[in-house]
C-alpha cells in the first residue's frame, strides 16, 4: 500500500509525466536455476513442471480469487553472475488462455545449462527488474529455485537484504534431489540455507523438493500460497543446523571442489 501511495504522489507532481501502470494483485518473478549442475533432463522437468503448475485449475482459481483477479509474471532462467535467460517477459496472467500461452513459451524454450550459481546475481537482477515492468502490484515477490548455495558474486545475504529494503518478498524452492554433481556442488541442508540466507519478507517461506516426482505438486503449492497470500508454515527437512549459520558455505565449497570439474 505504501508503494501504491508513493507512486501516486510521484505521478501527481506537475513536473513528472508518468507512464501508465497496470495494477495487479502481485508482481511475481519466477527465477529458475539452470546452472550446469542441472542435467538436461532436469531442465526439461523444471520447464514442464512450471508449465503444468501455471495452467492448473487450482492456480488459476487462486488468481481469479484475488482483489483484481490478475497478476503480472515473468519467468527467467539464471545461473552465474550475468547469466540470465528471459523466457517469459513481464505480462498479465488472468485467464486460462494466457496461462496456456505462457506455458507454451516455457516448454518450447531451447537452451542448456549455464556456468556457476549466483543466487546473489539472480536476486539483484530480479529486484531491479521490478522497477520498469509497467505493473503496479500490491506485493512484489521473487520466487527463486536452486539446487545449490551461492558460489559467485557478493554474499547472498547482501542481495537479500537489499531486496527486502525495497519491500520485496523472497520465497525459495530448494531442489534437494541427489546425483553425482550434487554431492560436490550441493549441501545436505539446502533447505536450512535457503531459510537462513536467502528468503525474507512478510510471510516468506521455503518448500523443499526431495524428489523430482514431487516437483510439480511443490510448484503448485508454492504458487497458490504466493498468489493467495495464505500464511505458510513450511518446516525444513533438516533440523540439525543451529545458529549461527555459515551463509558463505557455497563459496567455500566451490573453492574446495572446483579442481574436480569444469566450473558448473
N, C-alpha and C positions, 0 to 999 in steps of 0.2 A: 504493500500500500504506500509506503514511503517513497518507493521508486516511481510509482504512478503519479503521485502528487508533485514530486520534484520535476518530473518530465513535463507535466502540465504547466508548472510555474515557469520553467525554462522556455517553453514554446510561446507563452503569453508575452514574453519580452518583445517590445516593438523593434528591437534591433536584430531579432533572430527569425529566420524563416525555417520552419520545421517540416521535414518530410513526414508524410502521413504514416503512422504506425498502426498495424492491425493488432487489436487486443486479443489475447488468448489466455486460456487458463494456466498454461505452463509453457515455458520455453525449455525444451528437452534436448540436450546434446548427448547423443549416443556415441561414446568413444570406445572403439573396439580394437583390441590388441591383435596385431598381425606381425609381431616380431618373429624372427627366424626360429625361435624355439617352438613355434606352432607349425605343425605339418600341413601339407596341402589339404589333407582330409579334414583336419581340424578347422582350417579356414572355411571350408565348404560347410561344415556342421554349423559354424557360427552364422554364416550368411543365411543358410536355410532356416536356422533356428529363429533368427530375428524376423525373417520374413513371415514365418508361421505365427510367431507371437503377435506381431503387429496387425495381422489380419484376423486374429481370433475374435469370436463374438464377445468374450469377456473383456478384452482390452477395448474394443470398440464401444461396449456398453459403459465402461468407465469413462471414456472420453465424452460420450453423449450425456453423461450424468453431471458433467461439470457445469459451473456457473454460465459459461459461454458455449459450452459444447464443442470446443475446438482447441487444439493445441498446435504449437509450432515445433517442428522436429528437424534435426539434421543427423546424419549417420556418417561418421568419419572414422576411417581405419588409421591406426597410429602405430609407431614403433619407436625408433630413436629420435633424438633431437632433430627437428626439421623434417622428419619423415611422416607425412600425413597424406592420406588419400581421401578426398571428399567424394563420397559415393552418392549421398543424397544431400544436396544443398538445402538450406533452410526453406521449409514450406509448410503449409497448413495441412493438418490431418484432422478430419472431422467426419468423413464418410467411409463406407466400405470400398467405394471405388478409389478414393485417394489412397487408402491403405493398400489396395491391390497394386496400384501404380508404384508406390514406394517399394513394396515387396519385390516386384518385378525388377526394379532398378538394382536392388541389393543382390538378388540371386544371379543376375546376369553380369555382375561385376567381374572383371578379369584383373588379376594382379596377385603376385606371390608375396611371400613374407618379406619384411624389410629388416635392416640391421638394428640391433640393440633394443633396450627397453627404457624409455624415458617417460615415466608417469609424470614427472615434473613438466616435461615439454607438452604432454597431452593436456594437462590441467591448464597450463598457461595459455596454450593455443585456444582451448575451449572458452576460457574466461574472457579473452579478448574478442572472440568471435561473436559473443552476445551483443557487443556494442553497436554493430552495424547490420543487424539481421532483419530490420524493418518490422519487428514484432515487439509487443509490449505485454509481458506476461505477469500474472500475479506472483509467479515463482519462476526462478531460473535454476535448472538442475543439470549438473554434469553427471552422467551415468557412465562409469568407467569400468571396463572389464580388463583382466590381465592374468597371465599365468606365471608372473614372477614379480619380484620387487624392482624398484627403480635402480638402474645401474649406469645412468648417464645424465649429465646436467647437474644443476644445483640440488641440494637436499630437497626431497619431496615435500617436507613439512613447510618449506618456504613458499612453494607454489600453492599448497593447500591453504595456508593462512592468508595469502594474498587474495585468493578467490573468495574465501569466507568474508574477508573485509569488504568485498563488493556485494555481499548479500546473496552469494551463490551457494547452493547446497550441492554437496558431492556425495553420491552413493556408489557402492562398489559391488562388483561381481567377480570375486577371486576364483580363478579356474584352477582347481587343486587336483586335476587328473594327473596320473603318473605315467611317465615314459622315460626313455633313456636321457633325453635332454633335460627334463625337469629335475633329474637327480643332480645335475650340475648347476643349472641356472635358477632353479626354483628354491623355495624354502618350505619346510614342512608345516609351518604355521602361517601360511599366507593370509588366511582369514584374520588372524590377530594383527598382522602387519597392516592390512587394509584398515582395520578398525582403529588402530593406534596412530597410523601415519598418513592415511590417505583421505578418509571420509571426514565429513564435518557439516555443520549447519543444523538448523532445526529439523528434527525427525530423521536425520541421516541414518542409513542402515547398510548392512552387508549381507549378501546372500551367497554363501559358498556353493560352488559346483564341484562335487567329488567324483562324478562320473558323467561322461558325455551324454549318456541316456537321460540324465536329469537336466540337461541344458535348457531345453525348450520350456519345461514347467518353471524353471528358475527365472527365465527371462520374462515369461508371462506374469509371474507373481511380482517381480520387480517393477514391471511397467504399470501394473494395476495399482500397486502401492504408491508409486510416484505420481501417477495421474490423479488418483482419487485423494491423495494426501492422507491416507489412512495411517494411523500410528503403527509402526513396525517394531516387533520385538523379535529380532533375528539373532539367535545365540550362536557365537562362533563355535566351530567344531573343536578347536583346541582350548584347553583350559590350563595349560602349564605356564604360559608366559605371564610374568608378573612385572609390574613397574619397577624400574624404568625399562622401556623397550628401545632397542637399538634400531632406529629408523634408517641407519646407514648400512644395514646388513646386506642389501643388494649390491651396493658399490664395493663392499669388502669381498663379497662372494665372487664378483666379477673379476677383481684383481687376482684372486686366488686361483680361479679356474680358466682364465682366458687362454692360457697356453695350450689347452687341450683341444680347442676348436677354433675355427674362424669365428669372428665376432657375430653372435646371433642378434 
